[in-house]
């Protein structure tokens, strides 16, 4: 018989409750989404590329490579703080 343990009682979970960490995680997820969209992945609703362009105030004809570089720069600023 297999015994399964539920991890509900373990207190060692990392919780994102800091606003900067939440924003950093959002930027990391958006960067991954932009990379997947460049490979042909699709998403329902607004694309990650469009969300990043709107969030950063970039024009619609900005290449994805520049978006990824801008996101990398923003993520690195949060990691150094």
N, C-alpha and C positions, 0 to 999 in steps of 0.2 A: 504494500500500500504506500502511496506517495503522500507525504505530509507537506502541505503548503502552509507557509507562514504569511500572514498579512502584515505588511509593513506599517500598519497604522499606529502602532505603539512606539515606534522608534523615533526619538527626538532629534535625530541628526540630519534632518532635511534642511536644505538651503531654501530660503524663502526670499523672493525678490520683493522687498518692501521699500527699497530706496528708489526714489524717482529717477536718479541718474542710471542706476542699474537696469531699471525697466526700459528706459529709452535706449540704452546700449544694446539690450537684448532685442528690442524692436528693430534697431538698425542692422543687427546681425541677421535677423530673419529676413528683412527686406533685401539685404545684399544676396542672400542665398536664393531668394525668389527671383531677383533680376538675373542671376546666373542661370537658373533653371529656365527662365523664359528665353534667354539667349540660345539655349540648347533645343528649344521647341516645346517646353512645358507650357501648360495652359492653366488658367485659374478662373474661377467664376467671379463675376463682378469686375471691379477695377483691378487692373494689372499692377503688379509690384512696381514695374517701371514707371507707370503713370503716377502712382502714389509718391514715389521718390522724387520725380520731377516736380510735382506740386508742392511737396514738403520743402524742397530745397529752392524752389522758385526758379527752376531752370526752364528754358524753352522746350517745346515739344520735339524739336529735331536734335536734341542732345543724344549723342551715341551712348550705348550701354556701357562701353568701356570707361567713359568719363564718369558715368554714374557710379560705377563700382569703385573707381579711384576716389571719388568724393565721399562715398560711404566708408571706405577704408580709412580715410583721413579723419572722419568724424568718430569712428569707432576707436581709433588710436588716441584721440584726445581724451576720451572717457577712460581708457586704460591707464593713461599716465597720471590721472588725477587720483 
